[in-house]
Amino acid sequence: MIFLDVKCGDFVAISLEQDVSSNWWVGQVISRFGSSIDPSVNTLFQVVDVDTGAVSIINADCVRGII
């Protein structure tokens, strides 16, 4: 559960698939959203793709590691 330690400004490895070796990218977290039950638990991240500059909202479980 790496996503519990992610903070705004962190660079993270992101993969939308379980197989990290095939399709992953690096993003910088610009904001995080908690659940309505416990706001301190990250459930969504708004990230900027460092290669393209595209802004996306991803599920917290797509984070594979903090760089």
N, C-alpha and C positions, 0 to 999 in steps of 0.2 A: 504494500500500500504506500507506494512512493508519493502519491499525490497529496497525502496528508501533510507533507513537509514543504510543499511548493508555496513560494511567496511571490508577490508582484515583483517583477524585475528579473526573476530567474530565467535562465535559458534551459529549455527542456527538450528531450528527444520525444517525438510524437509518432505514433503508428496507429492507424485506424484498424490494422489487422493484427492478429495474434502473432504472426511470424514477423518479428522485428527486423530480421536480416534482409528482407526483400523490399520493403517500402516504408521508409521513415524520413522524417524531416525535423529540422530544428526550429523552434519558435521561442519567442520571448513573451512571458506572461505579462499582460498589461492590466488585467483585472481578474478577480476570482469571485465566484458566487457560491454561497452555502445553501444547504437545504433549508426548507421552511421549518423543519423539526429541530434541527441543530445548525444554526448559521455558521458555527465555527468549523464545520466539516465541509471541505471543498467538494462540490459536485460538478461545476462547470468552470472552464477557464476561457478567457478571451485572450488569444495569442496572435502575435505577428510573425509570419513566416520570414525568417531572416534572409532567405534567398529572393523571394518575390515581393515582400512587403504586404502581402495579402493578410487581411485581418479575418480570423475565424473564431468561432465559439466551438469548443470541443468538450466532450465528456472527460471527466477527471481520470477515468480508467484508461484513457488513450495515452497518458503520460507513461513513458517507459523508463525515464531516468532524468535526473537533474544534472546538468552539465556544469 
